[in-house]
Amino acid sequence: MFQAVIFAITMFIGWIIFDAIKHKKVIKENIISGFFAAIVAGFFWYILFIIF
């Protein structure tokens, strides 16, 4: 579980950094989309951790 949380946080930070570099600014829509992408990625990481 801890690994999935760390992965989700890392995914969120990476998403925000990537969008900030790409768009030259941080907007609310990119933060929200990064948050949801991180939640989904963390969930699937946890599922894979349980399976394997």
Buried (B, 14 or more C-beta within 10 A) or exposed (E): EEEBEEBBEEBBEEBBEEBBEEEEEEEEEBBEBBBEBBEEBBEEBBEEEEEE
